[in-house]
Amino acid sequence: MESKDAIIKALELAGKPMKGGEIADASGVDKKEVDKQIKKLVAEGKVNSPVRCFYALVK
């Protein structure tokens, strides 16, 4: 599974905004990779940051 897909899946399963470290733990993806992929997902409009340092899927 690609790291982007793992991050999206972790956010779906959580059902709530998560911090980068929580996403890394839940997805099994390295924290630095999570940070990099989150930036890409935000730019694509798939993820947003409802609260500073927390990320959630755009519905």
Secondary structure, DSSP 4 states (H G I P E B T S, - for coil): --HHHHHHHHHHHH-S-EEHHHHHHHHT--HHHHHHHHHHHHHHTSEE-SSTTEEEE--
